[in-house]
Amino acid sequence: MTPAGDPDAADASGGSGADDDPGGPHEPDGITVRDPVSAPDAQGRPKRATRRFPLFTRDTARPEGGGRAAGGDAPAPARQWPVLTVAGLVGIGLLITGLDVFRWGLVLVGVALLIGAALRWAVPDVGMLAVRSRFTDIVTYGVLGAVIAMLALMAQPEAPLKIPFLNDLLHFTVSS
């Protein structure tokens, strides 16, 4: 005999818990609840609070701005134009880098990420370009884009951008 309200004990004894009972608690969508502790009562409210995670996740919080960038009647590429723009520019930058124009290809990669940060800031719905919160996305895209572009412009030989303290820091850390 299992203690009342202990679903783990029922599972350990070989039974499958609430699934064996045809009159067991059910959700409105027809999914049988496996955790009788948090099963809803007749009014649909949980019997008591539980700290267990639900067996089935009903929803996921979409990132702020994670809606479609165009209407649902538009074709898929048009709905995701912000992420396709950034990914296309990064791809072109990597192609240019692969064709032995190292510096300007990586500058284009950095600029593409900066454009991604600007799109995330300015456009309310950016589709799949929204990965995290708006603030986190802007900071991540912006910092990575600026660092990639700056380091590409500082690369030797004949660096068009010279920042003395970064050069000294590099020499100090490498030549110890």
C-alpha positions in Angstrom: 0.0 0.0 0.0 1.4 3.4 -0.9 1.0 6.5 1.3 -1.6 8.9 0.0 -0.2 11.7 -2.0 3.2 10.1 -2.7 3.4 9.5 -6.4 7.0 8.4 -6.2 6.1 5.5 -4.0 3.5 4.3 -6.5 6.0 4.4 -9.3 8.6 2.5 -7.3 6.2 -0.3 -6.6 5.9 -1.1 -10.2 2.6 0.6 -10.9 2.5 3.5 -13.3 0.6 5.9 -11.0 -2.4 7.9 -12.2 -2.3 6.4 -15.7 -3.6 3.0 -14.4 -6.7 4.7 -13.0 -9.2 5.5 -15.8 -10.9 7.9 -13.4 -7.7 9.7 -12.5 -7.2 13.4 -12.8 -7.2 14.8 -16.3 -6.3 18.3 -17.7 -8.8 20.1 -19.9 -6.7 19.1 -23.0 -7.1 15.4 -22.2 -3.5 14.8 -20.9 -3.5 12.7 -17.8 -1.8 14.3 -14.9 0.9 12.1 -13.4 1.4 14.1 -10.3 -1.7 13.8 -8.1 -0.3 16.3 -5.6 -0.7 19.1 -8.1 -3.7 17.7 -10.0 -6.5 20.2 -10.4 -9.7 19.8 -8.4 -13.2 20.0 -10.0 -12.9 23.8 -10.5 -9.5 23.4 -12.3 -7.4 24.8 -9.4 -4.5 22.9 -8.0 -5.3 21.0 -4.8 -2.2 22.4 -3.0 1.0 24.2 -3.9 3.9 22.0 -5.0 7.5 22.7 -5.7 7.7 20.0 -8.4 8.2 20.9 -12.0 5.2 20.1 -14.2 5.4 17.0 -16.3 4.5 18.9 -19.5 5.5 22.5 -20.2 2.4 24.4 -21.4 4.1 27.5 -22.6 7.5 29.2 -23.0 8.1 32.8 -22.5 8.9 34.3 -25.8 11.8 36.9 -25.8 10.6 40.5 -25.8 10.3 41.4 -29.5 10.3 37.7 -30.6 7.2 38.0 -32.7 7.2 37.9 -36.5 8.9 40.7 -38.2 6.2 40.6 -40.9 2.6 39.4 -41.1 1.7 35.7 -41.0 0.6 35.8 -44.6 4.1 36.8 -45.8 6.5 34.1 -46.9 9.0 32.7 -44.3 12.0 34.7 -45.5 10.1 38.0 -45.3 9.0 37.2 -41.8 12.5 36.7 -40.6 14.3 39.5 -42.5 16.2 40.9 -39.5 18.1 37.6 -38.7 18.5 36.9 -42.4 20.1 40.3 -42.9 22.6 39.9 -40.1 23.4 36.2 -41.0 23.8 37.2 -44.7 26.2 40.0 -43.9 28.2 37.7 -41.5 28.3 35.1 -44.3 29.6 37.6 -46.8 32.2 38.8 -44.3 33.4 35.3 -43.8 33.5 34.7 -47.5 35.6 37.9 -48.0 37.9 36.8 -45.1 38.3 33.4 -46.8 39.2 35.1 -50.1 42.3 36.5 -48.3 40.9 40.0 -47.5 41.2 39.3 -43.8 40.8 42.7 -42.3 37.8 44.0 -44.2 35.9 40.7 -44.1 36.1 40.7 -40.3 35.2 44.3 -40.1 32.0 43.4 -42.1 31.3 40.6 -39.5 31.6 43.2 -36.7 29.5 45.7 -38.5 26.8 43.0 -39.1 26.6 42.3 -35.4 26.4 46.1 -34.7 23.5 46.2 -37.3 21.9 43.3 -35.3 22.1 45.4 -32.1 20.6 48.4 -33.9 17.8 46.3 -35.3 17.1 44.8 -31.9 16.9 48.3 -30.4 14.9 50.0 -33.1 12.5 47.3 -34.5 9.7 46.1 -32.1 9.4 42.6 -33.6 12.6 41.1 -34.9 11.7 37.4 -35.1 14.5 35.0 -34.5 17.0 37.8 -33.9 15.4 38.0 -30.4 17.2 35.4 -28.4 17.2 36.8 -24.9 15.8 40.0 -23.4 16.1 43.2 -25.4 18.8 44.6 -23.2 20.9 41.5 -23.2 20.6 41.1 -26.9 21.6 44.7 -27.6 24.6 44.5 -25.2 25.7 41.1 -26.6 25.5 42.0 -30.2 26.9 45.5 -29.7 29.9 44.4 -27.6 30.8 41.5 -29.8 30.4 43.5 -33.0 32.5 46.4 -31.6 35.3 44.1 -30.3 35.5 42.1 -33.6 35.6 45.2 -35.8 38.1 47.0 -33.5 40.5 44.0 -33.3 40.3 43.5 -37.1 41.3 47.1 -37.5 44.2 46.7 -35.1 45.6 43.5 -36.7 49.1 43.7 -38.1 50.7 44.5 -40.5 49.8 48.1 -41.3 47.0 48.5 -38.8 44.7 51.4 -39.6 43.7 51.6 -35.9 46.3 52.0 -33.2 45.3 52.0 -29.5 48.6 52.3 -27.5 47.4 50.9 -24.2 46.0 47.7 -25.8 49.3 47.2 -27.7 51.2 47.6 -24.5 48.8 45.3 -22.7 49.3 42.6 -25.4 53.1 42.9 -25.2 53.0 42.8 -21.4 50.9 39.6 -21.3 52.7 37.8 -24.1 56.3 38.6 -23.3 56.6 37.7 -19.7 
